[in-house]
Amino acid sequence: MLSNNSYDLDFNSLNYARKVVSWGWEYEALKKSALKFVRFVVAFPLSLLFGLWLNQKRKSFMKQMRKNRVVLHNVSDYRKLRTQLDEVRKLYPFLKNVKKLDLKELPWVFRYCGFQVQRMTSTLLQYFTWLEKELDCLNKEQFKSQSKTFKFTSEKELWENRNKAYNYWM
Amino acid sequence: MFDTPFPYRKSTYQKKQLGEDSYIEHVYTFRGKNNKRYLVFVEQYNYNVFAVKFCTHEKKNYIDRFNVLSHRFECNRILSTVGAIMREIINNNPYATFGFIGSPLPTEAKNNTKRFRLYSLVVEQVISPILFEHRKSTNNSTYLMLNKDNMAQEPDLLIKIEVMFNELYLMDSEHI
């Protein structure tokens, strides 16, 4: 007589397999929601705080840069400014890349922070342009003459051909 | 380099006549490494223009005193001393404008001389464009450092200096 044996190996194994797969899915879903939670609860506030802090920093820097305009009184001011500009020029490509960055490509959590970083970068670039403009007067001839006997040497030319190890006499 | 001048002192000054123009010659002296004496002549012209020259004491009465080489190999300290003298002048006269002519070697042409090339290189390294406007005439081996503080008093300083230099040194006008 054939007995109805519920102990069907194939059927049980399929069930177990289904369960394992569903546990896997549940784990993935949990992980996703946990990540979303972590992003929302940890990363977003941190990034927001950093963005707000950056915004405050930018505002105070803007006040300072308007108030404390660089004026070239003496050689040490000039040397300091020139050295600073040389250092900044090395960072220009990076800063320009940050400015060009598409915020839509960033995860939404970091968008505000990215926006503030971009604003800070453009403020810094603006400031460096101002600094460079301070040197414009040194690159223009102040004493005019029709004759071309004495050729003018600009500040830019002098600085580029200069050995930076020497001190200025005056 | 160019930071250690020899101790120097102002020896004398006197008014001199050059054609119709006059100038004041200030003479400074100092001793080099081997105790050899040097003379620095700073000629003070109109419009606060100072022309700086130097030579060895032993050659002071020779016509070619500014042309020959001393072969003492202490050029950088001599130039540092000349720089210190220039600094003293600018401290006493904040409107001073400086100039020099790189004299040719006995076998050299007058344009772009060896001395001019060396001195202009040094001046470009150690004199900032803050106080002075740098101008040079390679054809005449002449270098000018125009004092910018003098701009308000003498807006035509460069033209006046060109006229004066043309009269004094009969320079050729250069067309670039």
Interface residues (C-beta under 8 A of the other chain):
Chain A: L72 N74 V75 D77 Y78 R79 L138 E141 Q142 F143 K144 S145 Q146 S147 K148 T149 F150 K151 F152 T153 S154 E155 L158 N161 R162 N163 A165 Y166 N167 Y168 W169 M170
Chain B: M1 F2 D3 G83 A84 M86 R87 I90 E124 Q125 V126 I127 S128 P129 I130 L131 F132 E133 H134 R135 K136 S137 T138 N139 N140 T142 L144 L146 K148 M151 P155 L157 L158 I159 E162 M171 S173 E174 H175 I176
